[in-house]
Amino acid sequence: VTTIGMVADLVKQVGGERVGVDALMGPGVDPHLYKPTSTDAARLNKADVIFYSGLMLEGRMGDLFAKLARAGKRVYATTESVPESRLAEPAEFEGHYDPHIWFDVSMWAETVPTIVRGLSEVDPSGRELYEKNGADLSGRLARLDEWCKATAAQVPEGGRILVTSHDAYNYFGRAYGFKVVGLQGVSTVSEAGLSDMASLVDYIKKQKVKAIFVESSVNPAAIKRVAEDAGVQIGGELYSDAMGEPGDRKLGFDTGTYDGMVRYNLTTIVNALK
Ligand code: ZN
């Protein structure tokens, strides 16, 4: 199995020991900008099945996925089982859904059925195991979602404003009650303009925002400049479109896992804003 970015962790949990996972696009890689190399193409060609996130998150890999699918490769966008009614279409991403669903844990959990189905289709004799692991994983994700709700509630409602580099947290904000303000829009392809920076500085001052945040897969220069101009502190570095290094523990959480990344992010946000 070859996976792209964040989906690796859930695929490993559903596949268990029955499945070998080759994960492309590791820590710190920006999926919006990532161009596949010839080595990547070879790794994808070798796979029995490929899982990626979809909703145009991996913008420059789309052609390659389509080509592989046409050639008969089993290729799954894990977000295909997320109900369309839950997807948001932000104005600045005209005509496309916002792909950053993983920070609403209940939405990321909706990708589990696609993983179970994909693995079962390529390996029918493992179906029972994949279904059992999928159900266990869904249970763990439901508990993580509850933890997020309880943790977010530690910040008084008026103080739940999350200012970051790019709009990776819209679903997060909707799920856990934060107003989310991004400097760069939904994709990192367009760079932040000066007028955006000036209006963000005004906004931070007016709302008396306590802290703003940089992201691990986005250049922090612009947000650092905003923090200086607005006279606020940087509350920490959040994971946005890529997980951390496997085993890299921060605030006690293994940020190389989906669970650890989510807990680390929210703990960082809550500590800085409460
Ligand atoms: Zn993004």
Residues whose N, C-alpha, C, O or C-beta is under 5 A from the ligand:
A	BS01	ZN	A168 V186 D241
